[in-house]
């Protein structure tokens, strides 16, 4: 697959929308060997300031000598902005390789009525977590997506959770 093909496949996943639940991300990660269990995480949630707080925490941890993964969303111009290890975005070739690994699993899931096809965010999260595990990060600073107890990022085992300010929309 080319990176163009990968982007098209990834962004076509948006047709599946947002589906609450941890079943799909758990299945996907299990099929990948549970990469999220191979690193520790700091989980960032809230209404405003999640991205800034995530970047600041990752920077502090890097300065302290840790190998740090950072997972954020959404991206502004390139999918690779979402997945960073020690200030370096995931290389395009790695995105292609990981999508080639994940796509057959995602297609298998579509045939299972109890699961259905994973969403864009679930696949992006799986790519990030697999890449972090492969890169041997000491810690991953993970920004939630839509939030709530059924957010796909909630599968990580957090050393700490950070809550930025919470607005009325979350009450």
DSSP file (Angstrom, degrees, kcal/mol; ACC not computed):
  #  RESIDUE AA STRUCTURE BP1 BP2  ACC     N-H-->O    O-->H-N    N-H-->O    O-->H-N    TCO  KAPPA ALPHA  PHI   PSI    X-CA   Y-CA   Z-CA
    1    1 A X              0   0    0      0, 0.0     2,-0.2     0, 0.0    99,-0.1   0.000 360.0 360.0 360.0 145.3    0.0    0.0    0.0
    2    2 A X     >  -     0   0    0      1,-0.1     4,-2.4    94,-0.0     5,-0.1  -0.536 360.0-109.2 -89.2 165.4    1.1    3.5   -0.6
    3    3 A X  H  > S+     0   0    0      1,-0.2     4,-2.8     2,-0.2     5,-0.2   0.866 122.3  56.3 -63.1 -34.0    0.7    6.3    2.0
    4    4 A X  H  > S+     0   0    0      2,-0.2     4,-2.3     1,-0.2    -1,-0.2   0.927 107.9  47.2 -61.6 -44.4   -2.0    7.8   -0.2
    5    5 A X  H  > S+     0   0    0      2,-0.2     4,-2.6     1,-0.2    -2,-0.2   0.906 112.0  51.1 -61.8 -41.8   -3.9    4.4   -0.1
    6    6 A X  H  X S+     0   0    0     -4,-2.4     4,-3.1     2,-0.2     5,-0.2   0.933 109.7  48.9 -62.2 -47.2   -3.4    4.2    3.7
    7    7 A X  H  X S+     0   0    0     -4,-2.8     4,-3.0     1,-0.2     5,-0.3   0.921 111.5  49.9 -59.7 -44.0   -4.8    7.8    4.2
    8    8 A X  H  X S+     0   0    0     -4,-2.3     4,-1.7     2,-0.2    -1,-0.2   0.931 113.2  46.0 -60.6 -45.2   -7.8    7.0    2.0
    9    9 A X  H  X S+     0   0    0     -4,-2.6     4,-0.9     2,-0.2    -2,-0.2   0.943 114.7  47.8 -63.4 -46.8   -8.5    3.8    3.9
   10   10 A X  H >< S+     0   0    0     -4,-3.1     3,-1.2     1,-0.2     4,-0.3   0.946 113.9  45.2 -59.0 -49.7   -8.1    5.5    7.3
   11   11 A X  H >< S+     0   0    0     -4,-3.0     3,-1.0     1,-0.3    -1,-0.2   0.749 104.5  62.8 -73.2 -21.4  -10.3    8.5    6.5
   12   12 A X  H >< S+     0   0    0     -4,-1.7     3,-1.7    -5,-0.3    -1,-0.3   0.736  89.3  72.1 -68.0 -21.8  -12.9    6.2    5.0
   13   13 A X  G X< S+     0   0    0     -3,-1.2     3,-2.2    -4,-0.9   107,-0.5   0.721  76.7  79.2 -64.9 -19.4  -13.2    4.7    8.5
   14   14 A X  G X  S+     0   0    0     -3,-1.0     3,-1.8    -4,-0.3    -1,-0.3   0.736  75.5  74.5 -62.0 -19.9  -14.9    8.0    9.5
   15   15 A X  G <  S+     0   0    0     -3,-1.7    -1,-0.3     1,-0.3    -2,-0.2   0.738  86.9  62.4 -64.7 -20.0  -18.1    6.6    7.9
   16   16 A X  G <  S-     0   0    0     -3,-2.2    -1,-0.3     1,-0.2    -2,-0.2   0.553  95.4-162.0 -81.1  -7.1  -18.4    4.3   10.9
   17   17 A X    <   -     0   0    0     -3,-1.8     2,-0.5    -4,-0.2   103,-0.3  -0.173  38.9 -37.5  65.3-154.9  -18.7    7.4   13.1
   18   18 A X        -     0   0    0    101,-0.1     2,-0.5    -3,-0.1    -1,-0.1  -0.944  58.1-175.9-110.3 121.3  -18.2    7.3   16.8
   19   19 A X        -     0   0    0     -2,-0.5   100,-0.1     2,-0.1    -2,-0.0  -0.955  22.5-131.1-122.0 113.8  -19.4    4.2   18.6
   20   20 A X        +     0   0    0     -2,-0.5     2,-0.1     2,-0.0   131,-0.1  -0.274  60.6  82.1 -60.9 146.5  -19.1    4.1   22.4
   21   21 A X        -     0   0    0    129,-0.9     4,-0.3     1,-0.1    -2,-0.1  -0.383  64.1-129.3 134.3 151.1  -17.6    1.0   23.8
   22   22 A X  S  > S+     0   0    0     -2,-0.1     4,-2.2     2,-0.1     5,-0.2   0.388  84.9  92.3-105.1  -0.1  -14.2   -0.6   24.6
   23   23 A X  H  > S+     0   0    0      2,-0.2     4,-2.3     1,-0.2     5,-0.2   0.926  87.6  44.9 -62.7 -46.7  -15.0   -4.0   22.9
   24   24 A X  H  > S+     0   0    0      2,-0.2     4,-2.6     1,-0.2     5,-0.2   0.939 115.6  44.6 -67.6 -47.9  -13.6   -3.1   19.5
   25   25 A X  H  > S+     0   0    0     -4,-0.3     4,-2.6     1,-0.2     5,-0.2   0.892 114.1  51.4 -64.6 -37.5  -10.4   -1.4   20.7
   26   26 A X  H  X S+     0   0    0     -4,-2.2     4,-2.3     2,-0.2    -1,-0.2   0.917 111.7  46.6 -64.1 -42.9   -9.8   -4.3   23.1
   27   27 A X  H  X S+     0   0    0     -4,-2.3     4,-2.3    -5,-0.2    -2,-0.2   0.935 113.7  48.6 -63.1 -47.1  -10.2   -6.9   20.4
   28   28 A X  H  X S+     0   0    0     -4,-2.6     4,-1.0     1,-0.2    -2,-0.2   0.919 113.7  45.5 -60.7 -46.5   -7.9   -5.0   18.0
   29   29 A X  H  <>S+     0   0    0     -4,-2.6     5,-3.1     1,-0.2     6,-0.4   0.875 110.1  54.2 -68.0 -37.1   -5.2   -4.5   20.6
   30   30 A X  H ><5S+     0   0    0     -4,-2.3     3,-1.7     1,-0.2    -1,-0.2   0.920 106.0  52.9 -61.0 -42.8   -5.4   -8.2   21.7
   31   31 A X  H 3<5S+     0   0    0     -4,-2.3    -1,-0.2     1,-0.3    -2,-0.2   0.771 108.7  51.2 -63.3 -25.3   -4.9   -9.3   18.1
   32   32 A X  T 3<5S-     0   0    0     -4,-1.0    -1,-0.3    -3,-0.3    -2,-0.2   0.402 129.9 -95.7 -90.2   1.1   -1.8   -7.1   18.1
   33   33 A X  T < 5 -     0   0    0     -3,-1.7    -3,-0.2    -4,-0.2    -2,-0.1   0.727  63.2 -75.9  90.9  24.0   -0.4   -8.7   21.3
   34   34 A X    > < +     0   0    0     -5,-3.1     3,-1.9    -8,-0.1    -4,-0.2   0.937  61.3 178.8  53.7  57.4   -1.8   -6.1   23.7
   35   35 A X  G >  S+     0   0    0     -6,-0.4     3,-2.0     1,-0.3     4,-0.1   0.803  72.9  68.6 -60.0 -28.7    0.8   -3.4   23.0
   36   36 A X  G >  S+     0   0    0      1,-0.3   121,-0.5     2,-0.2     3,-0.5   0.636  92.4  60.7 -66.9 -12.8   -0.8   -1.0   25.5
   37   37 A X  G <  S+     0   0    0     -3,-1.9    -1,-0.3     1,-0.2    -2,-0.2   0.433  91.3  69.5 -91.2   0.2    0.3   -3.3   28.3
   38   38 A X  G <  S+     0   0    0     -3,-2.0     2,-0.3    -4,-0.2    -1,-0.2   0.312 101.8  39.4-101.9   7.9    4.0   -2.8   27.4
   39   39 A X  S <  S-     0   0    0     -3,-0.5   118,-0.4    -4,-0.1     2,-0.2  -0.986  77.4-119.0-148.9 158.5    4.2    0.9   28.5
   40   40 A X  E     -a  139   0A   0     98,-1.1   100,-2.2    -2,-0.3     2,-0.3  -0.642  33.9-152.9 -93.7 156.8    3.0    3.1   31.3
   41   41 A X  E     -ab 140 158A   0    116,-1.2   118,-3.3    -2,-0.2   119,-1.0  -0.933  23.1-151.0-135.2 153.7    0.7    6.0   30.6
   42   42 A X  E     -ab 141 160A   0     98,-2.6   100,-3.0    -2,-0.3     2,-0.5  -0.999  28.8-149.8-116.8 124.0   -0.3    9.4   31.8
   43   43 A X  E     -ab 142 161A   0    117,-2.4   119,-3.4    -2,-0.5     2,-0.5  -0.833   8.4-161.6-105.0 126.8   -3.9   10.0   30.7
   44   44 A X  E     +ab 143 162A   0     98,-3.0   100,-2.5    -2,-0.5     2,-0.3  -0.926  18.8 158.4-114.0 127.3   -5.1   13.6   30.0
   45   45 A X  E     + b   0 163A   0    117,-2.9   119,-3.3    -2,-0.5     2,-0.2  -0.883  14.1  97.8-138.4 171.1   -8.7   14.6   29.8
   46   46 A X  S    S-     0   0    0     -2,-0.3   120,-0.2   117,-0.2   119,-0.1  -0.795  70.6 -81.4 137.8-178.2  -10.9   17.7   30.2
   47   47 A X  S    S+     0   0    0    118,-3.0     2,-0.3     1,-0.3   119,-0.2   0.936 103.2  15.7 -86.0 -53.3  -12.7   20.3   28.1
   48   48 A X  S    S+     0   0    0    117,-0.9   117,-0.4     1,-0.1    -1,-0.3  -0.916 115.0  29.5-125.0 149.0   -9.9   22.8   27.2
   49   49 A X  S  > S+     0   0    0     -2,-0.3     4,-2.5   115,-0.1     5,-0.2   0.518  70.2 125.9  88.5   5.0   -6.1   22.6   27.4
   50   50 A X  H  > S+     0   0    0      2,-0.2     4,-2.7     1,-0.2     5,-0.2   0.944  76.4  46.1 -61.7 -47.5   -5.7   18.8   26.8
   51   51 A X  H  > S+     0   0    0      2,-0.2     4,-2.5     1,-0.2    -1,-0.2   0.917 115.3  45.4 -63.1 -44.6   -3.3   19.2   23.9
   52   52 A X  H  > S+     0   0    0      2,-0.2     4,-2.5     1,-0.2    -1,-0.2   0.908 114.7  48.3 -64.9 -42.3   -1.2   21.9   25.6
   53   53 A X  H  X S+     0   0    0     -4,-2.5     4,-2.6     2,-0.2    -2,-0.2   0.898 111.5  50.6 -65.5 -40.3   -1.1   19.9   28.9
   54   54 A X  H  X S+     0   0    0     -4,-2.7     4,-2.4    -5,-0.2    -2,-0.2   0.938 112.6  46.0 -61.7 -48.1   -0.2   16.7   26.9
   55   55 A X  H  X S+     0   0    0     -4,-2.5     4,-2.2     1,-0.2    -2,-0.2   0.898 113.9  48.9 -63.2 -41.2    2.7   18.5   25.1
   56   56 A X  H  X S+     0   0    0     -4,-2.5     4,-2.4     2,-0.2    -2,-0.2   0.925 111.9  48.1 -65.8 -44.8    3.9   20.1   28.3
   57   57 A X  H  X S+     0   0    0     -4,-2.6     4,-2.4     1,-0.2    -2,-0.2   0.920 112.3  49.2 -62.1 -43.7    3.9   16.8   30.3
   58   58 A X  H  X S+     0   0    0     -4,-2.4     4,-2.4    -5,-0.2    -1,-0.2   0.906 111.2  50.2 -62.4 -41.2    5.7   15.0   27.4
   59   59 A X  H  X S+     0   0    0     -4,-2.2     4,-2.4     2,-0.2    -2,-0.2   0.911 110.7  48.5 -63.8 -43.8    8.3   17.7   27.3
   60   60 A X  H  X S+     0   0    0     -4,-2.4     4,-1.3     2,-0.2    -2,-0.2   0.915 112.3  48.8 -62.9 -43.6    8.9   17.6   31.1
   61   61 A X  H  <>S+     0   0    0     -4,-2.4     5,-2.3     2,-0.2    -2,-0.2   0.891 110.8  50.1 -66.0 -39.5    9.3   13.8   31.0
   62   62 A X  H ><5S+     0   0    0     -4,-2.4     3,-1.9     1,-0.2    -1,-0.2   0.922 108.6  52.8 -62.5 -43.5   11.7   13.9   28.1
   63   63 A X  H 3<5S+     0   0    0     -4,-2.4    -1,-0.2     1,-0.3    -2,-0.2   0.795 104.4  57.2 -62.5 -27.4   13.8   16.5   30.0
   64   64 A X  T 3<5S-     0   0    0     -4,-1.3    -1,-0.3    -5,-0.2    -2,-0.2   0.438 127.6 -99.9 -83.5   0.4   13.9   14.1   32.9
   65   65 A X  T < 5S+     0   0    0     -3,-1.9     2,-0.2     1,-0.3    -3,-0.2   0.533  76.2 137.3  98.5   6.3   15.4   11.5   30.7
   66   66 A X      < -     0   0    0     -5,-2.3     2,-0.7    72,-0.0    -1,-0.3  -0.569  58.0-123.3 -84.9 149.6   12.4    9.3   29.8
   67   67 A X        -     0   0    0     -2,-0.2    71,-2.5    69,-0.1    72,-1.7  -0.856  44.0-163.0 -86.5 118.6   11.7    8.0   26.3
   68   68 A X  E     -c  139   0A   0     -2,-0.7    18,-2.8    69,-0.2     2,-0.3  -0.902  22.5-160.5-122.6 130.9    8.2    9.4   25.8
   69   69 A X  E     -cD 140  85A   0     70,-2.7    72,-3.1    -2,-0.4     2,-0.4  -0.806  12.9-160.7 -96.9 147.2    5.3    8.7   23.4
   70   70 A X  E     -cD 141  84A   0     14,-2.9    14,-2.2    -2,-0.3     2,-0.5  -0.990   6.3-171.8-133.2 126.1    2.7   11.3   22.9
   71   71 A X  E     +cD 142  83A   0     70,-2.5    72,-2.7    -2,-0.4     2,-0.3  -0.969  18.2 158.4-120.2 119.3   -0.8   10.6   21.4
   72   72 A X        -     0   0    0     10,-1.8     2,-0.3    -2,-0.5    73,-0.1  -0.882  23.9-113.4-134.2 165.1   -3.0   13.5   20.6
   73   73 A X  S    S+     0   0    0     -2,-0.3     2,-0.1    71,-0.2   -22,-0.1  -0.970  70.3  24.4-157.4 155.4   -6.0   14.3   18.4
   74   74 A X        -     0   0    0     -2,-0.3     2,-0.3     1,-0.1    -1,-0.1   0.700  69.2-142.0 -80.4 179.2   -7.2   15.7   16.2
   75   75 A X        -     0   0    0     -2,-0.1     4,-0.1     1,-0.1    -1,-0.1  -0.683   1.7-147.4 -97.7 158.9   -4.3   16.5   13.8
   76   76 A X  S    S-     0   0    0     -2,-0.3    -1,-0.1     2,-0.2     3,-0.1   0.897  83.5 -12.0 -91.3 -48.5   -4.0   19.7   11.8
   77   77 A X  S    S+     0   0    0      1,-0.3     2,-0.4     0, 0.0     3,-0.1   0.632 125.7  34.6-129.6 -23.1   -2.4   18.8    8.6
   78   78 A X    >   -     0   0    0      1,-0.1     3,-2.1     0, 0.0    -1,-0.3  -0.999  63.1-132.9-142.3 138.9   -0.9   15.2    8.8
   79   79 A X  G >  S+     0   0    0     -2,-0.4     3,-1.9     1,-0.3     4,-0.3   0.823 104.3  70.5 -53.7 -33.0   -2.0   12.0   10.5
   80   80 A X  G >  S+     0   0    0      1,-0.3    10,-0.8     2,-0.2     3,-0.7   0.654  80.5  74.6 -64.9 -14.5    1.6   11.6   11.7
   81   81 A X  G <  S+     0   0    0     -3,-2.1    -1,-0.3     1,-0.2    -2,-0.2   0.755  87.6  63.1 -65.9 -23.5    1.1   14.6   14.1
   82   82 A X  G <  S+     0   0    0     -3,-1.9   -10,-1.8    -4,-0.3     2,-0.5   0.768 101.8  49.2 -73.1 -26.9   -1.0   12.3   16.3
   83   83 A X  E <   +D   71   0A   0     -3,-0.7     7,-2.4    -4,-0.3     2,-0.4  -0.946  67.9 164.8-127.0 111.5    1.8    9.9   17.2
   84   84 A X  E     -DE  70  89A   0    -14,-2.2   -14,-2.9    -2,-0.5     2,-0.5  -0.977  19.8-166.3-132.4 137.7    5.1   11.2   18.4
   85   85 A X  E >  S-DE  69  88A   0      3,-2.8     3,-2.0    -2,-0.4   -16,-0.2  -0.986  80.5 -21.4-123.6 120.8    8.1    9.6   20.1
   86   86 A X  T 3  S-     0   0    0    -18,-2.8    -1,-0.1    -2,-0.5   -17,-0.1   0.905 128.3 -48.1  47.5  52.7   10.7   11.9   21.6
   87   87 A X  T 3  S+     0   0    0    -19,-0.2     2,-0.5     1,-0.2    -1,-0.3   0.423 116.5 112.7  73.8   0.0    9.7   14.8   19.4
   88   88 A X  E <   -E   85   0A   0     -3,-2.0    -3,-2.8     3,-0.0    -1,-0.2  -0.911  64.3-131.5-108.4 125.3    9.7   12.8   16.2
   89   89 A X  E     -E   84   0A   0     -2,-0.5    -5,-0.2    -5,-0.2    -8,-0.1  -0.320  39.7 -87.8 -64.7 152.4    6.5   12.1   14.4
   90   90 A X        -     0   0    0     -7,-2.4    -1,-0.1   -10,-0.8    -7,-0.1  -0.434  53.5-110.2 -57.7 130.2    5.8    8.5   13.4
   91   91 A X    >>  -     0   0    0     -2,-0.1     4,-1.8     1,-0.1     3,-0.7  -0.343  18.1-120.8 -65.7 147.9    7.4    8.0   10.0
   92   92 A X  H 3> S+     0   0    0      1,-0.3     4,-2.4     2,-0.2     5,-0.2   0.882 113.8  57.5 -54.7 -41.6    5.0    7.6    7.0
   93   93 A X  H 3> S+     0   0    0      1,-0.2     4,-2.3     2,-0.2    -1,-0.3   0.843 105.1  50.7 -60.5 -34.2    6.5    4.2    6.3
   94   94 A X  H <> S+     0   0    0     -3,-0.7     4,-2.7     2,-0.2    -1,-0.2   0.871 107.6  52.5 -71.7 -37.1    5.6    3.0    9.8
   95   95 A X  H  X S+     0   0    0     -4,-1.8     4,-2.5     2,-0.2     5,-0.2   0.939 111.3  47.8 -61.0 -45.6    2.0    4.2    9.4
   96   96 A X  H  X S+     0   0    0     -4,-2.4     4,-2.4     1,-0.2    -2,-0.2   0.946 113.0  47.8 -59.6 -49.6    1.8    2.2    6.1
   97   97 A X  H  X S+     0   0    0     -4,-2.3     4,-1.4     1,-0.2    -1,-0.2   0.910 113.7  46.7 -59.5 -44.2    3.3   -0.9    7.8
   98   98 A X  H  X S+     0   0    0     -4,-2.7     4,-2.5     2,-0.2    -1,-0.2   0.877 111.2  50.7 -70.2 -37.0    1.0   -0.7   10.8
   99   99 A X  H  X S+     0   0    0     -4,-2.5     4,-3.1     1,-0.2    -1,-0.2   0.905 107.7  54.2 -65.4 -39.2   -2.1   -0.2    8.7
  100  100 A X  H  X S+     0   0    0     -4,-2.4     4,-0.5    -5,-0.2    -1,-0.2   0.839 113.1  44.0 -61.8 -31.2   -1.1   -3.2    6.6
  101  101 A X  H  < S+     0   0    0     -4,-1.4     4,-0.5    -5,-0.2    -2,-0.2   0.868 119.9  40.2 -77.5 -39.0   -1.0   -5.2    9.8
  102  102 A X  H  X S+     0   0    0     -4,-2.5     4,-2.5     1,-0.2     3,-0.5   0.818  98.4  73.8 -82.8 -32.9   -4.2   -3.8   11.3
  103  103 A X  H  X S+     0   0    0     -4,-3.1     4,-2.6     1,-0.2     5,-0.2   0.884  95.5  49.4 -55.6 -46.4   -6.4   -3.7    8.2
  104  104 A X  H  X S+     0   0    0     -4,-0.5     4,-2.0     1,-0.2    -1,-0.2   0.877 112.3  49.7 -61.9 -33.9   -7.0   -7.5    8.0
  105  105 A X  H  > S+     0   0    0     -4,-0.5     4,-2.2    -3,-0.5    -2,-0.2   0.928 111.0  49.2 -67.0 -44.4   -7.9   -7.5   11.7
  106  106 A X  H  X S+     0   0    0     -4,-2.5     4,-1.5     1,-0.2    -2,-0.2   0.897 111.4  49.2 -61.3 -41.5  -10.3   -4.6   11.2
  107  107 A X  H  X S+     0   0    0     -4,-2.6     4,-0.7    -5,-0.2    -1,-0.2   0.868 109.5  52.0 -68.3 -35.8  -11.9   -6.4    8.2
  108  108 A X  H >< S+     0   0    0     -4,-2.0     3,-0.9    -5,-0.2    -1,-0.2   0.900 107.0  54.1 -63.1 -40.8  -12.3   -9.6   10.2
  109  109 A X  H >< S+     0   0    0     -4,-2.2     3,-2.0     1,-0.2     7,-1.2   0.846  97.2  64.6 -63.0 -34.3  -14.0   -7.6   13.0
  110  110 A X  H 3< S+     0   0    0     -4,-1.5    -1,-0.2     1,-0.3     7,-0.2   0.819  98.5  55.4 -60.1 -30.0  -16.6   -6.2   10.5
  111  111 A X  T << S+     0   0    0     -3,-0.9     2,-0.7    -4,-0.7    -1,-0.3   0.467  91.0  83.2 -81.6  -1.4  -17.8   -9.8   10.0
  112  112 A X    X>  -     0   0    0     -3,-2.0     4,-2.3    -4,-0.2     3,-2.2  -0.885  66.3-159.6-105.7 105.5  -18.5  -10.2   13.7
  113  113 A X  T 34 S+     0   0    0     -2,-0.7    -1,-0.1     1,-0.3    -4,-0.0   0.795  90.3  59.4 -56.7 -30.0  -21.9   -8.7   14.6
  114  114 A X  T 34 S+     0   0    0      1,-0.1    -1,-0.3    -3,-0.1   -91,-0.1   0.674 122.6  22.3 -73.7 -14.6  -21.0   -8.3   18.2
  115  115 A X  T <4 S-     0   0    0     -3,-2.2    -2,-0.2    -6,-0.3   -91,-0.2   0.766  83.5-171.0-112.3 -61.9  -18.1   -6.0   17.3
  116  116 A X     <  -     0   0    0     -4,-2.3    -6,-0.1    -7,-1.2    -5,-0.1  -0.119  49.3 -37.0  79.8 172.0  -18.4   -4.4   13.9
  117  117 A X        -     0   0    0     -7,-0.2   -10,-0.1     1,-0.1   -93,-0.1  -0.383  69.1-111.1 -66.9 138.8  -15.7   -2.5   12.1
  118  118 A X        -     0   0    0    -12,-0.2  -102,-0.1   -94,-0.1    -1,-0.1  -0.346  34.3-114.1 -67.7 154.8  -13.5   -0.4   14.3
  119  119 A X     >  -     0   0    0   -100,-0.1     4,-2.3  -103,-0.1     5,-0.2  -0.291  27.4-101.1 -81.5 169.7  -13.8    3.4   14.0
  120  120 A X  H  > S+     0   0    0   -107,-0.5     4,-2.8  -103,-0.3     5,-0.2   0.929 123.9  49.0 -54.7 -48.4  -11.2    5.8   12.7
  121  121 A X  H  > S+     0   0    0      1,-0.2     4,-2.5     2,-0.2    -1,-0.2   0.881 109.5  51.6 -65.3 -38.0  -10.2    6.8   16.3
  122  122 A X  H  > S+     0   0    0      2,-0.2     4,-2.3     1,-0.2    -1,-0.2   0.918 112.9  44.9 -64.8 -42.9   -9.9    3.2   17.4
  123  123 A X  H  X S+     0   0    0     -4,-2.3     4,-2.6     2,-0.2    -2,-0.2   0.920 113.2  50.6 -67.0 -43.1   -7.6    2.3   14.5
  124  124 A X  H  X S+     0   0    0     -4,-2.8     4,-2.4    -5,-0.2    -2,-0.2   0.908 111.1  49.5 -59.7 -41.8   -5.6    5.5   15.1
  125  125 A X  H  X S+     0   0    0     -4,-2.5     4,-2.8     2,-0.2     5,-0.2   0.913 110.1  50.0 -63.8 -43.6   -5.3    4.6   18.8
  126  126 A X  H  X S+     0   0    0     -4,-2.3     4,-2.5     2,-0.2     5,-0.3   0.903 109.8  51.2 -62.4 -41.4   -4.2    1.1   18.0
  127  127 A X  H  X S+     0   0    0     -4,-2.6     4,-2.4     1,-0.2    -2,-0.2   0.943 112.6  46.8 -59.8 -47.2   -1.5    2.4   15.5
  128  128 A X  H  X S+     0   0    0     -4,-2.4     4,-2.6     1,-0.2    -2,-0.2   0.929 113.6  46.1 -61.1 -47.3   -0.2    4.7   18.2
  129  129 A X  H  X S+     0   0    0     -4,-2.8     4,-2.2     2,-0.2    -1,-0.2   0.891 113.4  49.0 -67.5 -38.9   -0.1    2.1   21.0
  130  130 A X  H  X S+     0   0    0     -4,-2.5     4,-2.5    -5,-0.2    -1,-0.2   0.920 112.6  48.7 -64.9 -42.7    1.6   -0.5   18.8
  131  131 A X  H  X S+     0   0    0     -4,-2.4     4,-2.3    -5,-0.3    -2,-0.2   0.919 110.2  50.9 -64.1 -43.4    4.1    2.1   17.7
  132  132 A X  H  X>S+     0   0    0     -4,-2.6     5,-1.9     2,-0.2     4,-0.6   0.922 111.6  48.2 -59.6 -44.0    4.8    3.1   21.3
  133  133 A X  H ><5S+     0   0    0     -4,-2.2     3,-1.0     1,-0.2    -2,-0.2   0.929 112.4  48.3 -63.1 -44.9    5.3   -0.5   22.3
  134  134 A X  H 3<5S+     0   0    0     -4,-2.5    -1,-0.2     1,-0.2    -2,-0.2   0.856 110.7  51.6 -63.3 -34.9    7.7   -1.2   19.4
  135  135 A X  H 3<5S-     0   0    0     -4,-2.3    -1,-0.2    -5,-0.2    -2,-0.2   0.525 108.9-125.9 -81.5  -5.9    9.7    2.0   20.1
  136  136 A X  T <<5 -     0   0    0     -3,-1.0    -3,-0.2    -4,-0.6   -69,-0.1   0.888  36.7-173.1  65.8  41.0   10.1    0.9   23.8
  137  137 A X      < -     0   0    0     -5,-1.9   -69,-0.2     1,-0.1   -97,-0.2  -0.365  23.8-148.0 -65.6 146.4    8.7    4.1   25.3
  138  138 A X  S    S+     0   0    0    -71,-2.5   -98,-1.1     1,-0.3     2,-0.3   0.871  82.8   6.1 -76.2 -40.4    9.1    4.4   29.0
  139  139 A X  E     -ac  40  68A   0    -72,-1.7   -70,-2.7  -100,-0.2     2,-0.4  -0.987  62.7-150.9-142.8 147.8    5.9    6.5   29.2
  140  140 A X  E     -ac  41  69A   0   -100,-2.2   -98,-2.6    -2,-0.3     2,-0.7  -0.989  10.0-149.3-119.0 132.6    3.1    7.5   26.9
  141  141 A X  E     -ac  42  70A   0    -72,-3.1   -70,-2.5    -2,-0.4     2,-0.5  -0.908  24.9-166.2 -99.0 115.8    1.2   10.8   27.5
  142  142 A X  E     -ac  43  71A   0   -100,-3.0   -98,-3.0    -2,-0.7     2,-0.4  -0.909  13.5-154.9-117.1 119.7   -2.2   10.0   26.1
  143  143 A X  E     -a   44   0A   0    -72,-2.7   -98,-0.2    -2,-0.5  -100,-0.1  -0.765  27.2-119.9 -88.3 133.1   -4.9   12.6   25.3
  144  144 A X        -     0   0    0   -100,-2.5   -71,-0.2    -2,-0.4    -1,-0.1  -0.234  16.5-144.0 -65.8 161.3   -8.5   11.3   25.4
  145  145 A X  S    S-     0   0    0      3,-0.1    -1,-0.1   -73,-0.1     3,-0.1   0.733  81.7 -13.8 -88.6-101.9  -10.6   11.5   22.3
  146  146 A X  S    S-     0   0    0      1,-0.2    -2,-0.1     4,-0.1     2,-0.0   0.653  99.3-140.1 -77.9 -15.8  -14.3   12.2   22.9
  147  147 A X        +     0   0    0      1,-0.2     3,-0.3     2,-0.0    -1,-0.2  -0.241  51.6 105.4  85.3-176.6  -13.8   11.4   26.6
  148  148 A X  S >  S-     0   0    0      1,-0.2     3,-1.6     2,-0.1    -1,-0.2  -0.064  88.2 -64.6  84.7 169.0  -16.0    9.5   29.0
  149  149 A X  T 3  S+     0   0    0      1,-0.3    -1,-0.2     3,-0.0    -2,-0.0   0.679 131.8  53.6 -68.2 -16.7  -15.6    6.0   30.3
  150  150 A X  T 3  S+     0   0    0     -3,-0.3  -129,-0.9  -129,-0.0    -1,-0.3   0.234  74.6 129.8-103.5  13.9  -16.0    4.4   26.9
  151  151 A X    X   -     0   0    0     -3,-1.6     3,-2.3     1,-0.1     4,-0.1  -0.464  66.9-123.7 -65.9 137.9  -13.3    6.4   25.1
  152  152 A X  G >  S+     0   0    0      1,-0.3     3,-1.1     2,-0.1    -1,-0.1   0.765 108.2  63.5 -57.7 -27.6  -10.9    4.1   23.3
  153  153 A X  G >  S+     0   0    0      1,-0.2     3,-1.8     2,-0.1    -1,-0.3   0.640  79.2  85.9 -73.0 -11.7   -7.9    5.5   25.1
  154  154 A X  G <   +     0   0    0     -3,-2.3    -1,-0.2     1,-0.3    -2,-0.1   0.503  68.8  79.3 -70.4  -1.1   -9.3    4.2   28.4
  155  155 A X  G <  S+     0   0    0     -3,-1.1    -1,-0.3    -4,-0.1    -2,-0.1   0.672  73.3  99.3 -77.6 -15.3   -7.7    0.8   27.8
  156  156 A X  S <  S-     0   0    0     -3,-1.8     2,-0.9    -4,-0.1  -119,-0.1  -0.352  79.2-124.3 -70.7 152.6   -4.3    2.1   29.0
  157  157 A X        -     0   0    0   -121,-0.5  -116,-1.2  -118,-0.4     2,-0.3  -0.861  35.5-149.8 -96.5 104.7   -3.1    1.4   32.5
  158  158 A X  E     -b   41   0A   0     -2,-0.9  -116,-0.2  -118,-0.2     3,-0.1  -0.574  26.4-165.8 -85.6 133.2   -2.5    4.9   33.8
  159  159 A X  E    S+     0   0A   0   -118,-3.3     2,-0.3     1,-0.3  -117,-0.2   0.814  87.7   1.5 -73.0 -34.8    0.1    5.8   36.3
  160  160 A X  E     -b   42   0A   0   -119,-1.0  -117,-2.4    -3,-0.1     2,-0.4  -0.991  64.5-147.8-151.0 151.0   -1.7    9.1   36.6
  161  161 A X  E     -b   43   0A   0     -2,-0.3     2,-0.5  -119,-0.2  -117,-0.2  -0.979  13.0-157.6-121.2 138.4   -4.7   10.9   35.2
  162  162 A X  E     -b   44   0A   0   -119,-3.4  -117,-2.9    -2,-0.4     2,-0.6  -0.958   1.4-162.3-118.2 130.7   -4.8   14.6   34.6
  163  163 A X  E     -b   45   0A   0     -2,-0.5  -117,-0.2  -119,-0.2     3,-0.1  -0.954   6.8-163.3-114.3 116.2   -8.1   16.5   34.3
  164  164 A X        -     0   0    0   -119,-3.3  -115,-0.1    -2,-0.6  -117,-0.1  -0.148  53.1 -47.0 -79.2-173.0   -7.9   20.0   32.8
  165  165 A X        -     0   0    0   -117,-0.4  -118,-3.0  -119,-0.1  -117,-0.9  -0.225  58.0-144.6 -59.6 148.5  -10.8   22.4   33.3
  166  166 A X        -     0   0    0   -120,-0.2     2,-0.1  -119,-0.2    -1,-0.1  -0.969  12.8-156.3-119.7 125.9  -14.2   20.9   32.7
  167  167 A X    >   -     0   0    0     -2,-0.5     3,-2.1     1,-0.0     4,-0.1  -0.384  37.8 -88.7 -95.9 175.6  -17.0   23.1   31.1
  168  168 A X  G >  S+     0   0    0      1,-0.3     3,-2.2     2,-0.2    -1,-0.0   0.783 117.6  72.0 -53.9 -33.7  -20.7   22.8   31.3
  169  169 A X  G 3  S+     0   0    0      1,-0.3    -1,-0.3     2,-0.1    -3,-0.0   0.702  98.6  50.5 -59.3 -17.9  -20.9   20.5   28.2
  170  170 A X  G <         0   0    0     -3,-2.1    -1,-0.3     1,-0.2    -2,-0.2   0.252 360.0 360.0-104.5  11.6  -19.4   17.7   30.4
  171  171 A X    <         0   0    0     -3,-2.2    -1,-0.2    -4,-0.1    -2,-0.1   0.458 360.0 360.0 -99.3 360.0  -21.8   18.0   33.4
